[in-house]
């Protein structure tokens, strides 16, 4: 199971089974990342993983191909393209605390990728090296051969050092860009979580406002009709027994003053609640703008541009490799020349054996850089010393005027790329911290909005109960007529039942 750390962008692959508890995974991550298990928040597919559940409860581990995706990710591939969903992200609660009193954790100090830069090229250093038997030759042309050998060997060593630094720079740049892809995915995951909670609040708020608008229309209509409804009660006479008790109309059956007081209370309560609802609408609009701002605001780091720069960096790597092969071939050529001249001048016996052994080790380094298909022209080795020196001088000039400067230029380009990625990683890490704090603040506001809307629902329920008493004045005449009709129906049924019972008894 692959776990992506939001703060650093690093990834960890864990060996986990479906029945492994999330709590065990958190303890393993604590040892790997240093984030305490109590401070960890694991998110997968917008859902938070609870420690008491097994991974199978969340459909994990189900990241098929994640093990194969890691090399692609570390080699500079896009995380969104390399890693199949669902992604498991590790967030630190310290980064999710939205209070201003909680400072942002310090940004991780990354190692400088340019830690072992080789010394600059020095012509004096190129001429230094172990003495060779040809250094004591009477001819200056023969003495020049081991000098070129030392120079070419120095050129190759210098080129290897530059290429080693360049490869380190390139690998560091790829790692940094890969981590930035993971951080970008973490920001997207946090945004998706906010979006899911926000959509729930939108549905809840829209349901409340629709219900409130419907009830407000009913309440307003009931309050406007209330005086007429109360006056209409006096026009509805009561039955004989009620009139004997002094209740001549329905108006005598209710406490009119109490109803008027209740109507005034409901009117004031409705006006006050309407003001509160308008305030809630303002807060909801502010929340909506904040969510939209979060969705529209992203890191200023252009990861796509860094990906393109990494792809272009292969040109410099290939050029360095080609130059290194050319330098190795030239070194191999001069060492073969030196060996042949040493053999010719010193002759056989111990001197020839000593001369051969002195250059045996020297030819190994140059031969290592030779292409497998390259061959040395045997005719060139049989030329005179003057011809050999004349052939080596253009090589040396080509090394110092073209090869070595190009190596330095390629190395400088890769150095600039690595430092650029380092700056971008620091900017992305700061952006992740700020984004996560903004996400935490928004989630807190969403929770507050949910509690507020729920509270407003309860207040509206109480208002509905209060208005039922006011609307009783409008419903009383119809209810009274229905009661009278029911009484007449029951009396008629009673008479019909008594008549049928009498007829049955007589029969």
Phi and psi in degrees as a GROMACS rama.xvg file:
@    title "Ramachandran Plot"
@    xaxis  label "Phi"
@    yaxis  label "Psi"
@TYPE xy
-94.6048  127.443  UNK-2
-115.117  128.146  UNK-3
-105.825  126.805  UNK-4
-89.2668  121.13  UNK-5
-67.3711  -38.9952  UNK-6
-71.6595  -41.8303  UNK-7
-102.474  -19.0615  UNK-8
82.6221  1.30897  UNK-9
-80.0833  159.941  UNK-10
-127.418  145.641  UNK-11
-132.6  132.222  UNK-12
-101.791  124.763  UNK-13
-112.787  143.203  UNK-14
-86.0347  105.667  UNK-15
-136.588  147.419  UNK-16
-104.836  161.729  UNK-17
-57.7381  -28.9148  UNK-18
-89.811  5.84145  UNK-19
-73.2049  132.591  UNK-20
-73.464  147.493  UNK-21
-62.0036  -32.2664  UNK-22
-60.4896  -38.2098  UNK-23
-67.5784  -39.6595  UNK-24
-61.7349  -40.1697  UNK-25
-65.8991  -38.1791  UNK-26
-66.6775  -37.162  UNK-27
-65.9438  -40.1838  UNK-28
-68.2689  -30.2552  UNK-29
-61.8071  -40.2253  UNK-30
-70.2725  -31.5894  UNK-31
-83.0497  -40.2621  UNK-32
-105.019  -18.9698  UNK-33
83.9204  -2.19003  UNK-34
-84.3858  122.097  UNK-35
-58.8999  145.934  UNK-36
-59.2203  -35.999  UNK-37
-68.8522  -20.4164  UNK-38
-97.5537  2.23463  UNK-39
-90.881  143.356  UNK-40
-128.86  112.43  UNK-41
-98.8497  125.74  UNK-42
-121.884  132.667  UNK-43
-140.14  119.22  UNK-44
61.8031  33.746  UNK-45
78.2794  2.68563  UNK-46
-112.921  136.142  UNK-47
-82.541  134.164  UNK-48
-86.142  124.245  UNK-49
-92.8956  141.048  UNK-50
-63.0889  -27.7697  UNK-51
-80.1178  -11.4955  UNK-52
-94.636  156.183  UNK-53
-84.1444  161.673  UNK-54
-61.7869  -31.418  UNK-55
-61.6472  -25.5904  UNK-56
-61.7763  -26.3879  UNK-57
-109.135  13.2952  UNK-58
73.6378  27.0163  UNK-59
-115.887  158.131  UNK-60
-79.0613  128.371  UNK-61
-133.227  30.9416  UNK-62
-98.1634  74.3945  UNK-63
-65.3912  133.597  UNK-64
86.1862  1.73645  UNK-65
-65.1103  -36.2337  UNK-66
-63.4263  -39.1536  UNK-67
-75.3371  -21.4137  UNK-68
-78.6173  -20.972  UNK-69
-63.4006  -46.6458  UNK-70
-59.2971  -39.418  UNK-71
-63.6382  -38.837  UNK-72
-66.6042  -44.6132  UNK-73
-73.3951  -19.5964  UNK-74
-88.4257  7.87149  UNK-75
107.519  3.45044  UNK-76
-72.3677  157.723  UNK-77
-68.2101  134.02  UNK-78
-64.734  -38.6899  UNK-79
-65.9386  -27.3937  UNK-80
-87.9479  -32.0833  UNK-81
-83.7001  -35.8468  UNK-82
-98.7284  119.115  UNK-83
-75.8429  144.254  UNK-84
-72.3396  163.232  UNK-85
-83.1598  146.996  UNK-86
-92.0938  139.61  UNK-87
-103.74  118.146  UNK-88
-110.213  141.365  UNK-89
-106.798  117.45  UNK-90
-111.503  147.951  UNK-91
-99.2902  134.396  UNK-92
-62.1787  -28.2511  UNK-93
-61.7901  -31.2182  UNK-94
-84.1024  -19.8156  UNK-95
-91.6841  -8.70597  UNK-96
-71.6795  122.128  UNK-97
-92.3966  -3.80446  UNK-98
-68.0013  140.245  UNK-99
-66.5399  -22.4787  UNK-100
-72.7414  -16.2263  UNK-101
-92.4195  112.245  UNK-102
-71.4062  155.76  UNK-103
-69.4858  136.968  UNK-104
-60.0227  149.109  UNK-105
-64.1917  142.836  UNK-106
-68.5846  136.373  UNK-107
-59.8685  133.896  UNK-108
-82.6268  120.012  UNK-109
-92.9685  147.419  UNK-110
-66.0401  140.917  UNK-111
-67.4495  121.189  UNK-112
-66.8538  -15.9778  UNK-113
-101.493  71.7763  UNK-114
-99.2854  -16.2291  UNK-115
-136.6  55.5268  UNK-116
-66.8739  134.272  UNK-117
-74.2906  156.112  UNK-118
-65.0196  153.267  UNK-119
-64.7867  160.074  UNK-120
-65.2461  137.263  UNK-121
-132.401  123.981  UNK-122
-66.7891  -34.0206  UNK-123
-66.1714  -41.0264  UNK-124
-67.0838  -30.5779  UNK-125
-66.7207  -30.2139  UNK-126
-81.912  -11.9483  UNK-127
-82.6228  154.782  UNK-128
158.043  177.568  UNK-129
-65.7077  148.399  UNK-130
-70.135  151.793  UNK-131
-125.338  150.51  UNK-132
-53.4042  -32.159  UNK-133
-71.811  -13.6139  UNK-134
-63.9304  -20.2714  UNK-135
-102.862  11.0435  UNK-136
-68.2681  148.153  UNK-137
-69.0767  -26.7196  UNK-138
-88.5747  131.721  UNK-139
-64.3805  -26.4333  UNK-140
-66.5485  -40.3377  UNK-141
-69.0708  -36.3168  UNK-142
-66.5093  -23.5906  UNK-143
-72.4048  -27.3236  UNK-144
-60.9909  -53.4822  UNK-145
-64.0362  -26.1624  UNK-146
-65.304  -43.8213  UNK-147
-64.5461  -36.3685  UNK-148
-59.7622  -46.4329  UNK-149
-64.0992  -40.0146  UNK-150
-64.9917  -45.6697  UNK-151
-64.9286  -37.4758  UNK-152
-63.8043  -40.2442  UNK-153
-66.0669  -39.7688  UNK-154
-59.6165  -44.1655  UNK-155
-66.6409  -41.9132  UNK-156
-64.0824  -41.7618  UNK-157
-62.6363  -40.8963  UNK-158
-65.7342  -40.6409  UNK-159
-62.6045  -40.3795  UNK-160
-63.7288  -42.5845  UNK-161
-63.8992  -42.1543  UNK-162
-65.9919  -38.5225  UNK-163
-61.3941  -44.0436  UNK-164
-63.4892  -39.7007  UNK-165
-64.3099  -41.7139  UNK-166
-64.3583  -38.0418  UNK-167
-64.3012  -41.7246  UNK-168
-61.732  -44.8705  UNK-169
-64.9242  -44.1338  UNK-170
-62.7316  -39.3885  UNK-171
-64.5881  -42.4847  UNK-172
-61.9319  -42.1191  UNK-173
-63.5413  -42.2713  UNK-174
-63.6509  -43.1999  UNK-175
-64.3619  -42.0215  UNK-176
-67.0954  -39.4718  UNK-177
-60.1789  -43.0534  UNK-178
-66.0963  -33.4415  UNK-179
-67.9349  -35.2332  UNK-180
-61.4578  -42.8284  UNK-181
-63.1076  -41.7688  UNK-182
-64.4656  -38.3291  UNK-183
-63.9343  -40.0808  UNK-184
-63.7678  -37.632  UNK-185
-63.9826  -41.1043  UNK-186
-62.4722  -43.3321  UNK-187
-62.0547  -40.3273  UNK-188
-63.4045  -43.2251  UNK-189
-64.2035  -38.2134  UNK-190
-65.5171  -40.8714  UNK-191
-61.0132  -38.8835  UNK-192
-63.3234  -43.0674  UNK-193
-63.7333  -42.8009  UNK-194
-62.003  -40.7579  UNK-195
-63.5883  -46.2039  UNK-196
-67.0958  -36.4447  UNK-197
-66.5783  -41.6203  UNK-198
-62.6837  -35.9322  UNK-199
-63.167  -42.6235  UNK-200
-66.5149  -36.5849  UNK-201
-60.7729  -45.7069  UNK-202
-63.3535  -41.9154  UNK-203
-64.3427  -43.8411  UNK-204
-68.3309  -42.4058  UNK-205
-64.5588  -38.3573  UNK-206
-63.9611  -40.806  UNK-207
-65.0483  -47.0863  UNK-208
-64.2001  -39.1714  UNK-209
-63.2479  -42.3374  UNK-210
-65.9988  -40.4159  UNK-211
-66.3669  -43.35  UNK-212
-61.543  -39.7974  UNK-213
-65.1881  -46.8503  UNK-214
-68.8816  -35.0605  UNK-215
-64.2382  -39.4864  UNK-216
-62.2436  -42.0439  UNK-217
-66.1367  -42.013  UNK-218
-65.9189  -43.1464  UNK-219
-63.4681  -43.2897  UNK-220
-63.717  -40.6104  UNK-221
-64.7209  -39.9655  UNK-222
-68.5889  -37.8728  UNK-223
-69.2588  -31.1437  UNK-224
-89.6336  -8.19286  UNK-225
-57.3182  -47.1235  UNK-226
-59.2209  -41.472  UNK-227
-66.7666  -41.416  UNK-228
-63.6658  -37.6837  UNK-229
-69.4109  -38.4656  UNK-230
-69.1793  -32.6895  UNK-231
-66.564  -23.4438  UNK-232
-63.2592  -29.9663  UNK-233
-70.8805  -19.5356  UNK-234
-87.5699  -2.93172  UNK-235
-103.436  105.656  UNK-236
-72.9757  156.775  UNK-237
-98.4986  175.998  UNK-238
-82.6214  174.302  UNK-239
-58.7741  -45.0211  UNK-240
-63.7096  -37.4306  UNK-241
-68.2596  -38.4966  UNK-242
-66.3428  -35.056  UNK-243
-62.5852  -27.5449  UNK-244
-87.3828  4.18127  UNK-245
90.7406  9.12195  UNK-246
-103.495  87.3147  UNK-247
-78.3877  -24.7439  UNK-248
-146.452  173.343  UNK-249
-65.9036  -23.8441  UNK-250
-63.3197  -29.2693  UNK-251
-77.1981  -11.4453  UNK-252
-91.0063  -8.78921  UNK-253
-122.669  160.174  UNK-254
-91.1193  94.9088  UNK-255
-60.607  -41.4775  UNK-256
-64.4501  -39.7673  UNK-257
-65.7031  -39.4653  UNK-258
-65.0651  -40.5049  UNK-259
-63.5471  -41.1271  UNK-260
-64.6573  -40.6659  UNK-261
-64.4706  -38.2931  UNK-262
-64.5363  -40.8057  UNK-263
-65.233  -40.2799  UNK-264
-61.9613  -44.3964  UNK-265
-65.0698  -37.6067  UNK-266
-63.9182  -45.7263  UNK-267
-66.3694  -39.9904  UNK-268
-64.2457  -40.4773  UNK-269
-64.4872  -42.7033  UNK-270
-63.4635  -42.1475  UNK-271
-66.2295  -43.3846  UNK-272
-66.8932  -35.6953  UNK-273
-62.2739  -39.7688  UNK-274
-63.3823  -42.889  UNK-275
-63.0247  -39.8319  UNK-276
-65.5086  -37.6854  UNK-277
-63.413  -39.7193  UNK-278
-62.8787  -39.5902  UNK-279
-63.3722  -38.6705  UNK-280
-62.6545  -39.2028  UNK-281
-63.4003  -43.2037  UNK-282
-64.4758  -37.7131  UNK-283
-65.9114  -39.665  UNK-284
-63.1343  -39.561  UNK-285
-63.5277  -42.1352  UNK-286
-63.0131  -41.3028  UNK-287
-62.3904  -43.1391  UNK-288
-65.2416  -37.95  UNK-289
-65.5302  -40.593  UNK-290
-66.1964  -43.362  UNK-291
-62.9823  -39.3704  UNK-292
-63.5098  -39.5653  UNK-293
-63.8511  -42.3329  UNK-294
-69.2058  -30.0943  UNK-295
-87.2446  -19.4537  UNK-296
-95.7875  124.694  UNK-297
-130.953  174.789  UNK-298
-59.8888  144.641  UNK-299
-78.7375  -4.93686  UNK-300
-76.2777  127.803  UNK-301
-92.4797  92.0258  UNK-302
-68.888  -33.4757  UNK-303
-62.3026  -37.4279  UNK-304
-66.7755  -37.7751  UNK-305
-65.6299  -38.9191  UNK-306
-60.2659  -43.0131  UNK-307
-63.9263  -40.585  UNK-308
-64.2687  -37.7164  UNK-309
-65.1035  -39.1912  UNK-310
-64.5184  -39.2462  UNK-311
-69.9976  -24.1403  UNK-312
-65.0129  -19.5255  UNK-313
-63.5963  -24.4099  UNK-314
-63.176  -45.359  UNK-315
-67.2855  -37.4588  UNK-316
-64.2291  -44.6239  UNK-317
-64.8493  -38.2718  UNK-318
-65.2276  -41.7543  UNK-319
-61.8294  -40.074  UNK-320
-63.7578  -42.2385  UNK-321
-65.0193  -41.655  UNK-322
-64.0619  -40.357  UNK-323
-62.3484  -39.3515  UNK-324
-65.8615  -39.7326  UNK-325
-65.0736  -42.6174  UNK-326
-63.852  -40.5698  UNK-327
-63.8631  -39.055  UNK-328
-65.8833  -42.6015  UNK-329
-65.0943  -39.9198  UNK-330
-63.5996  -41.6594  UNK-331
-62.0534  -38.5109  UNK-332
-64.2592  -48.7381  UNK-333
-67.9178  -34.5466  UNK-334
-69.4382  -34.3594  UNK-335
-66.6915  -38.3929  UNK-336
-62.698  -44.8626  UNK-337
-63.1145  -41.882  UNK-338
-63.6898  -42.5888  UNK-339
-65.1114  -43.2818  UNK-340
-67.4287  -35.9806  UNK-341
-64.3975  -41.6568  UNK-342
-65.2724  -41.3918  UNK-343
-67.2908  -40.7257  UNK-344
-79.5882  -41.9267  UNK-345
-83.1385  -19.1076  UNK-346
74.2366  -162.927  UNK-347
-82.7273  -163.744  UNK-348
74.9488  -154.088  UNK-349
-66.1059  -36.4253  UNK-350
-64.5665  -45.2067  UNK-351
-64.4657  -40.0442  UNK-352
-62.7011  -42.1517  UNK-353
-66.3104  -41.2459  UNK-354
-65.7559  -39.0189  UNK-355
-65.68  -41.4044  UNK-356
-68.8729  -27.8482  UNK-357
-70.1822  -24.3462  UNK-358
-107.177  -4.38509  UNK-359
-61.5248  -44.2816  UNK-360
-71.2587  -26.5253  UNK-361
-73.0731  -31.4904  UNK-362
-75.2903  -18.0241  UNK-363
-65.0473  -44.83  UNK-364
-63.1153  -43.3242  UNK-365
-68.9914  -37.5268  UNK-366
-66.2372  -28.3896  UNK-367
-64.2613  -30.7143  UNK-368
-88.3606  -5.88349  UNK-369
-72.6894  137.851  UNK-370
-62.3378  152.336  UNK-371
-63.3048  -26.6591  UNK-372
-96.1409  -3.79246  UNK-373
-77.2375  143.389  UNK-374
-131.007  151.974  UNK-375
-94.6805  131.433  UNK-376
-70.5231  111.67  UNK-377
-66.0684  -24.6992  UNK-378
-67.9145  -32.5763  UNK-379
-67.5069  -26.2134  UNK-380
-79.0338  -15.8395  UNK-381
-97.478  8.45308  UNK-382
-75.2978  168.972  UNK-383
-72.3862  160.63  UNK-384
-56.0914  -35.9858  UNK-385
-63.6512  -43.3692  UNK-386
-64.6734  -38.7582  UNK-387
-61.9642  -46.8919  UNK-388
-64.2597  -41.0273  UNK-389
-61.7518  -31.3678  UNK-390
-77.4431  -30.161  UNK-391
-81.8183  -28.6521  UNK-392
-62.6033  -44.6118  UNK-393
-61.6364  -34.4718  UNK-394
-60.8333  -46.931  UNK-395
-62.9596  -40.9883  UNK-396
-63.4186  -40.3169  UNK-397
-63.8786  -38.6479  UNK-398
-60.9107  -52.7558  UNK-399
-76.671  -26.7478  UNK-400
-96.3615  -20.3198  UNK-401
-128.845  -56.8781  UNK-402
-61.2773  -55.7145  UNK-403
-64.6302  -41.8328  UNK-404
-61.477  -38.0798  UNK-405
-66.4467  -38.176  UNK-406
-60.957  -44.1865  UNK-407
-62.7979  -39.7442  UNK-408
-65.5198  -45.1359  UNK-409
-61.4596  -43.1298  UNK-410
-63.1637  -38.5846  UNK-411
-65.0602  -39.8118  UNK-412
-62.1398  -45.2581  UNK-413
-69.2625  -32.8895  UNK-414
-63.7987  -45.0296  UNK-415
-63.5239  -38.0981  UNK-416
-64.5447  -43.8884  UNK-417
-63.3828  -42.7315  UNK-418
-67.8009  -36.0501  UNK-419
-63.2162  -42.8744  UNK-420
-66.1142  -34.271  UNK-421
-65.0499  -43.3677  UNK-422
-65.2634  -41.8098  UNK-423
-64.1188  -37.9753  UNK-424
-64.8948  -40.9757  UNK-425
-63.1421  -41.103  UNK-426
-65.5581  -40.2602  UNK-427
-66.2563  -39.7273  UNK-428
-63.5557  -42.0586  UNK-429
-64.6801  -39.4343  UNK-430
-64.7788  -39.3848  UNK-431
-61.7319  -43.9136  UNK-432
-62.68  -44.4034  UNK-433
-67.6846  -39.8418  UNK-434
-64.1268  -41.8788  UNK-435
-67.1974  -35.9012  UNK-436
-65.9008  -41.6029  UNK-437
-63.6254  -40.0981  UNK-438
-62.1788  -43.0005  UNK-439
-62.9996  -42.7697  UNK-440
-61.9482  -43.6844  UNK-441
-64.8391  -40.0915  UNK-442
-62.9886  -37.6004  UNK-443
-63.6217  -41.7749  UNK-444
-67.1086  -35.87  UNK-445
-65.889  -41.3349  UNK-446
-63.5162  -41.3873  UNK-447
-62.6347  -40.4343  UNK-448
-64.2503  -39.3203  UNK-449
-62.7114  -45.3768  UNK-450
-63.7455  -39.1075  UNK-451
-65.9627  -44.6799  UNK-452
-64.3979  -39.1449  UNK-453
-63.6392  -41.5757  UNK-454
-64.0782  -41.5079  UNK-455
-64.4863  -35.1275  UNK-456
-60.967  -42.5938  UNK-457
-65.0832  -40.8127  UNK-458
-62.5415  -42.1711  UNK-459
-65.6507  -35.1144  UNK-460
-62.3644  -40.637  UNK-461
-67.8347  -34.1412  UNK-462
-66.6505  -37.7068  UNK-463
-61.5753  -41.9474  UNK-464
-64.6066  -39.0901  UNK-465
-67.6762  -40.0495  UNK-466
-72.1248  -20.6483  UNK-467
-60.2771  -36.3017  UNK-468
-68.5193  -37.7339  UNK-469
-69.3457  -40.3786  UNK-470
-74.2592  -6.52928  UNK-471
-63.5879  -30.4991  UNK-472
-63.6387  -35.2448  UNK-473
-77.7488  -30.942  UNK-474
-87.6074  -14.8485  UNK-475
-60.34  -47.3671  UNK-476
-60.0685  -45.9143  UNK-477
-64.594  -41.0382  UNK-478
-64.9273  -38.6947  UNK-479
-64.0475  -44.2612  UNK-480
-63.0762  -38.3827  UNK-481
-66.2644  -38.1782  UNK-482
-65.3838  -41.8433  UNK-483
-63.0358  -41.1597  UNK-484
-64.4773  -37.904  UNK-485
-67.388  -39.6801  UNK-486
-62.894  -42.7629  UNK-487
-65.0506  -39.1931  UNK-488
-63.5425  -43.2939  UNK-489
-66.8516  -37.1812  UNK-490
-65.9242  -41.4641  UNK-491
-64.332  -40.3629  UNK-492
-64.9537  -37.4168  UNK-493
-63.5398  -42.3039  UNK-494
-65.6301  -43.5063  UNK-495
-62.0162  -41.2745  UNK-496
-65.8507  -40.8171  UNK-497
-64.9738  -39.8012  UNK-498
-65.9214  -41.7107  UNK-499
-68.3844  -35.5896  UNK-500
-66.022  -41.0588  UNK-501
-63.6205  -42.8193  UNK-502
-64.0194  -38.2338  UNK-503
-68.6747  -36.3019  UNK-504
-68.0362  -39.5224  UNK-505
-66.4121  -34.4649  UNK-506
